Amino acid sequence: MNKTASMVLKISGASLAFAAVICLLIGGWHDLSVGCCGMKKRLSKRFSSEYDDYADEELYD
């Protein structure tokens, strides 16, 4: 009886741990994607030219 109960508790503990990892991945997925997009935006802003925000075509009309 003890071996059966021990095996059931191990299986249920492993399944709960697996479910917790899956929930953390699903919950943090949005934060990871926002962080990645924010990093791309910061890097593109940092390495772009300081004159990229001017509309040169409108200056010479």
N, C-alpha and C positions, 0 to 999 in steps of 0.2 A: 504494500500500500504506500509506503514512504517513497519508493522509487517512482511510482506512477504520479504521485502528487508533486514530487520534485521535477519530473519531466514536464508536467503540465505548467508549472510555474516558470520553468526555463523558457518554454515555448511562448507563453504569454508575455514574459518580460522581453524576449527578443522581438516579438511582433510589436509591442508598444514602443520599443526603442526605434525600430524601423519606421513606424508611423510618425514618431517625433521628428526624425531626420527629414522625412518627406514633407511634413508640415513646415519645418524651418526653411526648406528649399523653396516651397511654394510661397510662403510669406515673404521671404527675402528676395524673390525674383524681381519684383518691381523695383526695389531699392537698388539692386545690382544693375538693372538696365538704366535707371535714371543716373546712377553714378557714372556709368560708362559713357552715356551721351553727354553728360556734363563735362567729363574729362576731355572728350573730343572737342567740345566747344571752347574750353579753356585753351587747349593746345593750338587750335586753329586761330584763336584770337591772339595768342602770344607770338606766334610765328608769322603772322600776316603783316603786310606793310601798313604803315601808319596812314597812308593816303588811300586805302581801299574804300573808306566810307564816303569819299567825295564823289559826286556825280559830275565827272568832267565834261560830259556831253552837254549838260545844261549851262555850263559856264561860258561856252563859246557860241551861244545862239545869236 
